[in-house]
Amino acid sequence: QVQFVESGGGSVQSGGSLRLSCAASTSDFSIYIMGWWRQALGQKRELVGEITSDGTTVYGDSVKGRVTISMDNTKHTALLQMNDLKPEDTAVYYCKARDFTGRQSFWGQGTQVTVSS
């Protein structure tokens, strides 16, 4: 079981910026990867960005160059900085935390991001 505290979602105009924060806590396993996925209405959930505890990052193709993810390992807090936001970035953004094997993988409750043109 993982407890998540997510913050930072909201509404912004096209071209604006938002920063999402996600703090995860668990005593059941060591968190190895944290990140965000997003799901727009009627669409599949897609990768925004993930980061490992040693700093390796991966980003979704649709956001590359516009987002940066970072993590404070001691606090298990991940930050997602999103710049040059577009209306197509509108979605519910879900924080994810998992162990090294992937067998322990949990999702936060999600936070809405709305970008208006």
For each residue, the residues with C-beta under 8 A, 3 or more apart:
1: 26 28 106
2: 24 25 26 28 31 97 106
3: 24 25 26
4: 22 23 24 95 97 106 107 108 109
5: 21 22 23
6: 9 20 21 22 23 95 108 109 110 111
7: 20 21 111
8: 18 19 20 21 80 111
9: 6 18 20 93 111 112 113
10: 18 112 113 114
11: 114 115 116
12: 16 17 18 85 113 114 115 116
13: 16 115 116 117
14: 85 86 87 115 116 117
15: 84 85
16: 12 13 85 115
17: 12 81 82 83 84 85
18: 8 9 10 12 82 85 113
19: 8 79 80 81 82
20: 6 7 8 9 36 79 80 82 93 95 111 113
21: 5 6 7 8 77 78 79 80
22: 4 5 6 34 36 77 78 79 80 95 97 108
23: 4 5 6 75 76 77
24: 2 3 4 31 34 76 77 78 95 97 106 108
25: 2 3 76
26: 1 2 3 29 31 97 106
27:
28: 1 2 104
29: 26 99 104
30: 99 100
31: 2 24 26 34 53 76 97 98 99
32: 52 53 98 99 100
33: 50 51 52 53 96 97 98 100
34: 22 24 31 50 51 71 76 78 95 96 97
35: 47 48 49 50 51 69 78 95 96
36: 20 22 48 49 50 69 78 80 93 94 95 96
37: 45 46 47 48 93 94 96
38: 45 46 48 89 91 92 93 94 113
39: 43 44 45 46 91 92 94 110
40: 43 88 90 91 92
41: 91
42:
43: 39 40 46 91
44: 39
45: 37 38 39 94
46: 37 38 39 43 60 62
47: 35 37 50 58 59 60
48: 35 36 37 38 59 60 63 67 80 93
49: 35 36 57 58 59 60 63 67 68 69 80
50: 33 34 35 36 47 57 58 69 96
51: 33 34 35 55 56 57 69 70 71 78
52: 32 33 55 56 57
53: 31 32 33 71 73
54:
55: 51 52 71
56: 51 52
57: 49 50 51 52 69
58: 47 49 50
59: 47 48 49 63 64 67 69
60: 46 47 48 49 63 64
61: 64
62: 46 88
63: 48 49 59 60 66 67 82 89
64: 59 60 61 67
65:
66: 63 82 83 84 85
67: 48 49 59 63 64 80 81 82 83
68: 49 80 81
69: 35 36 49 50 51 57 59 78 79 80 81
70: 51 78 79 81
71: 34 51 53 55 76 77 78 79
72: 75 76 77 78 79
73: 53 76
74:
75: 23 72
76: 23 24 25 31 34 71 72 73 97
77: 21 22 23 24 71 72
78: 21 22 24 34 35 36 51 69 70 71 72 95
79: 19 20 21 22 69 70 71 72
80: 8 19 20 21 22 36 48 49 67 68 69 93
81: 17 19 67 68 69 70
82: 17 18 19 20 63 66 67 85 89 113
83: 17 66 67
84: 15 17 66
85: 12 14 15 16 17 18 66 82 89 113 115
86: 14 89 115
87: 14 90 115 116 117
88: 40 62 115
89: 38 63 82 85 86 113 115
90: 40 87 113 114 115
91: 38 39 40 41 43 112 113
92: 38 39 40 110 111 112 113
93: 9 20 36 37 38 48 80 110 111 112 113
94: 36 37 38 39 45 107 108 109 110
95: 4 6 20 22 24 34 35 36 78 107 108 110
96: 33 34 35 36 37 50 105 106 107 108
97: 2 4 22 24 26 31 33 34 76 105 106
98: 31 32 33 102 104 105 106
99: 29 30 31 32 102 103 104 105
100: 30 32 33
101: 104
102: 98 99 105
103: 99
104: 28 29 98 99 101
105: 96 97 98 99 102
106: 1 2 4 24 26 96 97 98
107: 4 94 95 96 110
108: 4 6 22 24 94 95 96 111
109: 4 6 94
110: 6 39 92 93 94 95 107
111: 6 7 8 9 20 92 93 108
112: 9 10 91 92 93
113: 9 10 12 18 20 38 82 85 89 90 91 92 93
114: 10 11 12 90
115: 11 12 13 14 16 85 86 87 88 89 90
116: 11 12 13 14 87
117: 13 14 87
